Every structure is written in C-alpha cells, then in structure tokens.
Amino acid sequence: MARKGFKFTEYKDLTGKQKKKSRSLLTSYDRMKYYTVSYGTEAEIFDIANFVLSGRPVLANFNDIPSKEANQMLSFLAGVVYATEGEICQISDTLFLFARKEEYEDGSLYQYIQDTK
C-alpha cells in the first residue's frame, strides 16, 4: 500500500550555492596556493588576484622584493580582497594570506592561522 505525498526527508534537494558547496571535498586549506613573489611585476600581482577571484586562497611570500614594491602590491590586493568581502591575514612580516569570504567559511584557514601564530 503506497502513501500519497510520501517524501524522503533525509535526502534534501539542494539548489544554488548549497549544491556547489556539497560537491567540494577539499577544504579551503587544501586548495590554498603558495606564491612566492620574485619580481614584483604586474603579471605576478594579476596572477595572485586571479587566484583569489577564482576562489583559491593564496599564501603569498613578499620576502624577495623591496618593501616599497611589496606595499604597492599589498594595496592593490587589499582592494581585490575588499571587493570580494574577504580577509587578509598577516602570518609574518612578509607572508600574507588572501582569501574571499567564502573560503573562510569552512574554518580550515582560521585553523591554519591559529596554528602558525
């Protein structure tokens, strides 16, 4: 005897952002890109910005360039991260973590920051 209108509630039909989140098996920490800035060129700054905009957190090391160039790059990247409602975390004097708001939601980046400080 079948019941009319019977639904399985444990298998929720996901839509939109929920569906996208459910497919991702890797944490934000696992998808993080480590980037060493070597020359301070526009190509490097755009690479970092593209990684952030595409949803990959970036751990950028500015140790190999002069501080004036590093500050200019940080200013540009701060605008990119601000536009995505993200956060920038300074890990050390020359090491910075850039990510959008969505990448911080799983908690793995906050855990990394806490573990490294």
Order of alpha helices (4+ residues) and beta strands (2+ residues): alpha-beta-alpha-beta-alpha-beta-beta-alpha-alpha
